[in-house]
Amino acid sequence: NKHSGTAGGARAAQGLIQDGKDYASVVLVLYNGSDDPWETQRASTQTQARLEEERNVTVTSELTRLAGNKTSSRYKINGVAATRKQVAALAEHFNLQVENPCAVLTQAVHANFLRETSGGKRRYDFFLAACNADIVRERLLAARDEYKGIATSLEKHEERGAPLADRVASTSKLVAEASRRDALERDVSAAEAELAWAEVRKVERAAGAGEAEVSRLKDKVGEATRREESAVEELGRLRALTEERTREREVRLQQLHAAQAAAKAAAQEHRKAQRAAGEAQDALGETRGELAAARRRRDEVSAQHERKRGNLDSAKAAAAARLDAARRSAGDAKAPA
């Protein structure tokens, strides 16, 4: 019995047999109407019909005191003899705590345990162990530790943490409320068992809500991490784009410098061309003057040629006239002879 040290109960099955008796029978009735029922044999058709109507499984343990402080046990399931292995399989199917300390207290220890004036804390620890509230407390502490880890992670996302901070605050209030409730439950006596059960159920619901809130906070942290990674990727893309634009700007600056140098060279060539054009114009002016002088000389030569031609024509006419006169003279001289 794992709880015997807490409750002061017996450590052997013999403790279930009443003092002065040699025989005891322990009967456990279990509800079997869930979606996953326990399949077992029936003692008779009548018993089967009754149990199917009630949807129960009845487990019986018959204990007999033997010599030498020994005890023999026989088991039955729904009135049919069963082995210890079959009973263990049934307990595992229903997830039963078969070592519940409430079942192994002797009468004398039971009376002393309940009436002891200074045993309030022991009775409450016994109550927590019996109803598995210590497991709820462990889950609550685990949820609290997990919450602390999440709070540490949330500090890295302060710029997005306003909504998360509100949720963390509400979760902290839930945890603080659960802690206060747990402290109050430690002061409840065994006589207030029903109220303690209600408080345990409230603690379980609060722990479930805290776990759900922690799960939501995990999702928020994951979402914030994904957003941060996306922002880092976008920053990397912008940096790459900026570097590309910078390289393009440098190339354009180089092209601009080259164009400026070409323009400067073209300007120098233009000035040279202008000087050459000026010199050509000067030469053209001189050539035009020389051409005008040549034309004047040509005109003078033409005039002289025309005068000479006139004189020649005059001379030809005079010579022709003298020739005609000479011919007439010769003709006249021949005629008398």
LUMDRENGU-861301 format. One line per 2 residues: number of its first residue (from 1); their letters; for each residue z, y, x of C-alpha. Coordinates in nm, 2 decimals, m for minus. Layout:
<recs>
NUM	A	Z Y X | ...
</recs>
This chain:
<recs>
1	NK	0.00 0.00 0.00 | m0.12 0.31 0.18
3	HS	0.10 0.55 m0.03 | 0.42 0.35 0.00
5	GT	0.56 0.58 0.27 | 0.50 0.88 0.04
7	AG	0.65 0.73 m0.28 | 0.89 0.48 m0.14
9	GA	0.72 0.19 m0.32 | 0.70 m0.18 m0.23
11	RA	0.45 m0.30 0.03 | 0.38 m0.64 m0.13
13	AQ	0.25 m0.77 m0.46 | 0.60 m0.93 m0.52
15	GL	0.72 m0.58 m0.59 | 0.53 m0.59 m0.92
17	IQ	0.75 m0.87 m1.05 | 1.06 m0.75 m1.23
19	DG	1.40 m0.82 m1.07 | 1.53 m1.15 m1.19
21	KD	1.19 m1.27 m1.31 | 0.94 m1.52 m1.15
23	YA	0.63 m1.41 m1.33 | 0.44 m1.09 m1.40
25	SV	0.10 m1.01 m1.56 | m0.09 m0.69 m1.48
27	VL	m0.37 m0.60 m1.73 | m0.63 m0.33 m1.66
29	VL	m0.88 m0.22 m1.93 | m1.19 m0.04 m1.82
31	YN	m1.45 0.14 m2.02 | m1.79 m0.03 m1.97
33	GS	m2.02 0.18 m2.19 | m2.20 0.38 m1.92
35	DD	m2.57 0.36 m1.82 | m2.47 0.12 m1.54
37	PW	m2.24 m0.14 m1.71 | m2.07 m0.43 m1.54
39	ET	m2.23 m0.76 m1.64 | m1.98 m1.04 m1.68
41	QR	m1.91 m1.36 m1.87 | m1.73 m1.38 m2.20
43	AS	m1.45 m1.61 m2.30 | m1.59 m1.69 m2.65
45	TQ	m1.84 m1.56 m2.90 | m1.56 m1.39 m3.10
47	TQ	m1.43 m1.22 m2.78 | m1.78 m1.12 m2.67
49	AR	m1.85 m0.96 m3.01 | m1.53 m0.77 m3.00
51	LE	m1.57 m0.65 m2.64 | m1.93 m0.55 m2.69
53	EE	m1.81 m0.34 m2.99 | m1.53 m0.18 m2.78
55	RN	m1.75 m0.17 m2.46 | m1.45 m0.25 m2.24
57	VT	m1.38 m0.48 m1.95 | m1.03 m0.64 m1.92
59	VT	m0.91 m0.74 m1.58 | m0.59 m0.96 m1.57
61	SE	m0.38 m1.05 m1.26 | m0.11 m1.31 m1.31
63	LT	0.15 m1.31 m1.04 | 0.40 m1.59 m0.97
65	RL	0.70 m1.57 m0.74 | 0.71 m1.86 m0.49
67	AG	0.97 m1.97 m0.24 | 0.99 m1.78 0.09
69	NK	0.92 m1.44 m0.06 | 0.56 m1.55 m0.13
71	TS	0.35 m1.47 m0.44 | 0.05 m1.65 m0.59
73	SR	m0.22 m1.45 m0.78 | m0.47 m1.56 m1.04
75	YK	m0.74 m1.33 m1.18 | m0.93 m1.32 m1.51
77	IN	m1.21 m1.09 m1.62 | m1.25 m1.08 m2.00
79	GV	m1.04 m1.39 m2.02 | m1.26 m1.59 m1.78
81	AA	m1.11 m1.71 m1.45 | m1.24 m1.50 m1.16
83	TR	m1.20 m1.50 m0.78 | m1.05 m1.22 m0.58
85	KQ	m1.40 m1.15 m0.44 | m1.53 m1.10 m0.80
87	VA	m1.25 m0.86 m0.88 | m1.32 m0.67 m0.55
89	AL	m1.68 m0.64 m0.65 | m1.59 m0.51 m1.00
91	AE	m1.35 m0.25 m0.84 | m1.63 m0.14 m0.60
93	HF	m1.87 m0.12 m0.90 | m1.63 0.12 m1.08
95	NL	m1.52 0.29 m0.76 | m1.16 0.21 m0.83
97	QV	m0.86 0.30 m0.61 | m0.70 m0.04 m0.63
99	EN	m0.41 0.07 m0.41 | m0.28 0.33 m0.66
101	PC	0.09 0.37 m0.58 | 0.18 0.40 m0.95
103	AV	0.13 0.03 m0.98 | 0.37 m0.09 m0.70
105	LT	0.69 0.10 m0.76 | 0.99 m0.12 m0.83
107	QA	1.23 m0.01 m1.11 | 1.51 0.09 m0.88
109	VH	1.29 0.29 m0.64 | 1.11 0.44 m0.94
111	AN	1.44 0.57 m1.09 | 1.56 0.71 m0.76
113	FL	1.23 0.87 m0.68 | 1.21 1.05 m1.01
115	RE	1.58 1.16 m1.02 | 1.62 1.27 m0.67
117	TS	1.71 1.64 m0.68 | 1.57 1.73 m0.34
119	GG	1.25 1.52 m0.37 | 1.03 1.78 m0.54
121	KR	0.79 1.81 m0.25 | 0.77 1.43 m0.21
123	RY	0.70 1.39 m0.58 | 0.43 1.66 m0.56
125	DF	0.27 1.50 m0.25 | 0.29 1.17 m0.43
127	FL	0.11 1.33 m0.73 | m0.16 1.48 m0.51
129	AA	m0.22 1.15 m0.34 | m0.22 0.96 m0.67
131	CN	m0.48 1.19 m0.84 | m0.69 1.24 m0.52
133	AD	m0.62 1.62 m0.53 | m0.58 1.60 m0.15
135	IV	m0.95 1.52 m0.13 | m1.03 1.83 m0.34
137	RE	m0.81 2.03 m0.10 | m1.00 1.88 0.20
139	RL	m1.33 1.97 0.03 | m1.20 2.32 m0.03
141	LA	m1.10 2.36 0.33 | m1.43 2.23 0.44
143	AR	m1.60 2.48 0.21 | m1.39 2.75 0.36
145	DE	m1.49 2.65 0.71 | m1.85 2.64 0.61
147	YK	m1.81 2.98 0.45 | m1.67 3.12 0.78
149	GI	m1.98 2.99 0.96 | m2.21 3.14 0.71
151	AT	m2.03 3.47 0.73 | m2.09 3.47 1.11
153	SL	m2.46 3.41 1.05 | m2.47 3.69 0.79
155	EK	m2.35 3.94 1.05 | m2.69 3.91 1.22
157	HE	m2.87 4.03 0.90 | m2.67 4.34 0.82
159	ER	m2.97 4.54 0.73 | m3.05 4.29 0.45
161	GA	m2.69 4.20 0.39 | m2.58 4.43 0.11
163	PL	m2.66 4.18 m0.18 | m2.53 3.89 0.04
165	AD	m2.21 4.08 0.12 | m2.13 4.11 m0.25
167	RV	m2.18 3.74 m0.29 | m1.97 3.67 0.01
169	AS	m1.70 3.89 m0.13 | m1.71 3.71 m0.46
171	TS	m1.70 3.37 m0.27 | m1.40 3.50 m0.07
173	KL	m1.23 3.59 m0.39 | m1.29 3.24 m0.52
175	VA	m1.16 3.08 m0.21 | m0.85 3.31 m0.20
177	EA	m0.80 3.23 m0.57 | m0.83 2.86 m0.50
179	SR	m0.59 2.90 m0.21 | m0.33 3.08 m0.42
181	RD	m0.38 2.82 m0.69 | m0.32 2.54 m0.44
183	AL	0.00 2.71 m0.32 | 0.12 2.74 m0.67
185	ER	0.04 2.38 m0.74 | 0.26 2.27 m0.45
187	DV	0.56 2.42 m0.65 | 0.49 2.24 m0.97
189	SA	0.73 1.95 m1.04 | 0.65 1.60 m1.15
191	AE	0.77 1.69 m1.51 | 0.47 1.93 m1.53
193	AE	0.21 1.66 m1.46 | m0.03 1.74 m1.75
195	LA	m0.04 2.11 m1.64 | m0.10 2.00 m1.28
197	WA	m0.39 1.78 m1.40 | m0.55 2.08 m1.57
199	EV	m0.50 2.29 m1.26 | m0.66 2.02 m1.05
201	RK	m0.96 2.02 m1.27 | m0.98 2.40 m1.25
203	VE	m0.96 2.37 m0.87 | m1.24 2.11 m0.87
205	RA	m1.46 2.34 m1.09 | m1.38 2.64 m0.86
207	AG	m1.46 2.43 m0.55 | m1.79 2.32 m0.71
209	AG	m1.87 2.68 m0.79 | m1.78 2.78 m0.43
211	EA	m2.00 2.50 m0.30 | m2.29 2.62 m0.52
213	EV	m2.24 2.98 m0.40 | m2.23 2.86 m0.04
215	SR	m2.56 2.67 m0.10 | m2.71 2.99 m0.25
217	LK	m2.59 3.19 0.05 | m2.75 2.93 0.28
219	DK	m3.07 2.98 0.09 | m3.04 3.36 0.13
221	VG	m2.97 3.32 0.50 | m3.27 3.09 0.53
223	EA	m3.49 3.34 0.34 | m3.36 3.63 0.56
225	TR	m3.43 3.43 0.87 | m3.78 3.35 0.75
227	RE	m3.83 3.72 0.68 | m3.71 3.81 1.02
229	ES	m3.95 3.56 1.18 | m4.23 3.70 0.97
231	AV	m4.14 4.05 1.08 | m4.14 3.93 1.45
233	EE	m4.48 3.78 1.40 | m4.61 4.10 1.23
235	LG	m4.46 4.30 1.52 | m4.64 4.07 1.77
237	RL	m4.97 4.12 1.58 | m4.92 4.50 1.58
239	RA	m4.84 4.49 1.95 | m5.16 4.29 2.02
241	LT	m5.36 4.53 1.80 | m5.21 4.83 1.98
243	EE	m5.29 4.68 2.32 | m5.65 4.61 2.20
245	RT	m5.68 4.97 2.07 | m5.54 5.10 2.40
247	RE	m5.80 4.90 2.59 | m6.08 5.03 2.36
249	RE	m5.95 5.38 2.42 | m5.96 5.33 2.79
251	VR	m6.31 5.20 2.77 | m6.41 5.50 2.55
253	LQ	m6.25 5.73 2.80 | m6.44 5.58 3.08
255	QL	m6.76 5.61 2.88 | m6.67 5.97 2.80
257	HA	m6.61 6.04 3.17 | m6.95 5.88 3.26
259	AQ	m7.12 6.08 2.98 | m6.96 6.40 3.11
261	AA	m7.07 6.32 3.47 | m7.43 6.24 3.33
263	AK	m7.42 6.57 3.14 | m7.31 6.76 3.45
265	AA	m7.59 6.60 3.65 | m7.84 6.68 3.37
267	AQ	m7.71 7.04 3.37 | m7.77 7.06 3.74
269	EH	m8.12 6.91 3.70 | m8.18 7.16 3.41
271	RK	m8.09 7.45 3.64 | m8.31 7.31 3.91
273	AQ	m8.60 7.28 3.65 | m8.53 7.63 3.53
275	RA	m8.56 7.76 3.90 | m8.87 7.56 3.95
277	AG	m9.01 7.69 3.62 | m8.94 8.04 3.73
279	EA	m9.10 7.98 4.06 | m9.40 7.82 3.88
281	QD	m9.42 8.13 3.65 | m9.42 8.36 3.95
283	AL	m9.69 8.15 4.11 | m9.88 8.15 3.78
285	GE	m9.85 8.53 3.77 | m9.99 8.55 4.12
287	TR	m10.26 8.30 4.03 | m10.35 8.51 3.72
289	GE	m10.37 8.82 3.94 | m10.60 8.65 4.18
291	LA	m10.81 8.51 3.90 | m10.84 8.86 3.75
293	AA	m10.95 8.99 4.09 | m11.20 8.71 4.12
295	RR	m11.33 8.79 3.78 | m11.37 9.15 3.87
297	RR	m11.55 9.05 4.19 | m11.76 8.81 3.98
299	DE	m11.85 9.09 3.74 | m11.94 9.32 4.03
301	VS	m12.16 9.05 4.19 | m12.32 8.99 3.85
303	AQ	m12.38 9.36 3.81 | m12.53 9.37 4.16
305	HE	m12.74 9.06 4.08 | m12.86 9.22 3.77
307	RK	m12.96 9.54 3.95 | m13.13 9.34 4.22
309	RG	m13.31 9.14 3.95 | m13.42 9.47 3.79
311	NL	m13.54 9.60 4.12 | m13.72 9.27 4.18
313	DS	m13.88 9.29 3.85 | m13.98 9.65 3.92
315	AK	m14.12 9.55 4.25 | m14.31 9.25 4.10
317	AA	m14.46 9.48 3.83 | m14.56 9.74 4.10
319	AA	m14.71 9.46 4.32 | m14.90 9.32 4.02
321	AR	m15.03 9.67 3.93 | m15.14 9.73 4.29
323	LD	m15.30 9.38 4.29 | m15.49 9.46 3.97
325	AA	m15.60 9.80 4.11 | m15.71 9.63 4.43
327	RR	m15.91 9.37 4.23 | m16.07 9.64 4.02
329	SA	m16.15 9.83 4.33 | m16.30 9.52 4.48
331	GD	m16.49 9.45 4.17 | m16.63 9.80 4.16
333	AK	m16.74 9.77 4.53 | m16.94 9.45 4.46
335	AP	m17.12 9.58 4.16 | m17.39 9.83 4.33
337	A	m17.49 9.58 4.59
</recs>
